[in-house]
Amino acid sequence: PSLAEVREWSPARLGQEVAGGSLGKSIEAMIDGARIAKKYGVSLVAYEGGQHLAAILGAENDEMLTRLFMEYNRSPEMGKLYDRYLSKWQEISSDGLFCLWLSVEIWSKWGSWGLAEFYDEDAQSSPKLGSVLRRIAAGQKEQADAPHQVDNGHQQNN
């Protein structure tokens, strides 16, 4: 779509486009990466993961577009997108390390890279941060609930 078209979109419409396009491409890349990792007997690892919704080639100077991208990053739909994205990563990689790009950074025309915009932001007002913190909490609970065995005096999780 053209810049003029995208400028007219609502955050919900942008979310539909991202969920229907970029997310699918990211999942395809995860699947391809997992296939290659398996071939070489290594774990799939992600570096600088997370959304990369940013304007380029002069469009970063369009204030309406920047506002739209920031609104979408603040929307509950972005949190749901992160939930889907991270669930797929866990499903596809199983044991692979996933490093998110940035925890906190003030958003700008150059991107909304941080999980939160401000260091004192809470998870309720930051959908990306909320999604990641829920996933961490679920993983900690899963670890705590896992049965433990003692083997030669060393405790192991199963």
N, C-alpha and C positions, 0 to 999 in steps of 0.2 A: 504493500500500500504506500501511497505517497505521504509526505510529511503533512500536507494539507488535510488528508483524510484522517490520519492518526491524531492530529490536533483536536479533532472533533469527537474523539472517542471518550466514553466515560471510563473510569477505572475498571468497572465490571467488564466492559467490552475489551479493554486491554488485557484483562485477566483471561478472558476466553481465548484470545489470540495466543497468549503465552502458554496457557495450559494445552491448547490444541496444536501448538507448533514447537516452540522451544523446549518444552518439557519432554515431549516425545523424542526430539532429537538428542536431548541429554540422556534419556533412558537408553536409546539405541547406542550411544557412545559408551555407556556403562556396560551394556551387554557385550559389545565388541571388545572393550577393555578386559572384561572378565574372561572371555574366551582366550584372549592372548595371554593373560596372566596364568590361566590354567595350563595352557600349552607349555609354558616355561616353568611351571611349578612354583609360582610366587603369588603373593597376595595382591589383590587390586587395591591401590591406594589413590586417594584423591587429594590434590593440592590446590589451594585457592578455590575451594568449592563454594557454591551459593549462586544466587541470581546475579546476572551480569546485564541488567537492563539499563543501558546507557546510550545516549544519543552520540552520534559521530559525524564527521565530515561537515561540520558547521551547524548541524541540527542541535548540538549541545547549547547553542546560543539562543534557541527558541524557548522563551520563558513559559509558554503554554505547555509545551512538550515536557519540559523539566517538571513543572507542577503536576502534570498527569502521572509521570513516572513516580514522583514522590508520593502522591496520593495513593497510587496502587501499592507501593511498598508499605504504606501505613494501614492498608485495608485488611480486614479479616481474610479475604481471599488469598492474600500473599502468605498468610500463616498456613492456610490449607494447602497451598502449592508447596510450601516447604515440607509440610507433613507428608505429602505424596512423594516428593523428591527424595526425602531422607528414608522413607519406608522402602522405596524401590532400591535405593543404595544398599540398605541392610539386606533386602531379599536377594539382590544380585551378587553382592560381594561377600556376604556372611561375616567374614572376619576382617575385612579391609578397613584400614584407617581412613577416616574422612576428615580432612582439615578444612574448616571453613575459613574464608579469606579474612574476615575482619569482625571483631566483636563490636566496637563502638567507633563511630566517626560521624561528624556532621555531614549531612547529605548536601549535595550541590549539583550543579549542571554536569559535573563529571561523573556522577553516579550516586546511588544510594547503597553503598557497599556494606556498611556496618549492619549487624543484626539489630542494633539500636542506634539512635542518633545522638544520645546523650548518656553519660556514664551513670546518671541517677534515674534513668528510665526504668519503669517496671515492666514485667512480662505481659501484664494485662494491656498495656498501651502500645506494645511493640510486638506485632504478630510473628515476625521472624524470630525474635529472641524467645518468645513464648513457645514456639514450636520446638526450638532446639532444647530449651530447658525441660520441657515435658519429656522429650526423648531421653535426655540424660537421666531424669528421675526414674523413668520406666526401666532403663538399663540398670540403674543402681538397685532397684527393687528386684529385678530379675536375678541379679547376682546374689543379693541377700537371701532370696528364696531358694536358690539352687542348692541341691544336696551336696554335702561335702564328704570326701573320703580321706582317710589317713593312709598314706602309703609310705612305708619305711620311715615313719616319723614326720613326714612332710604333709601338710594339709593341701588338698587339691580340690578345685571346683570341677564339677562335672557338667 
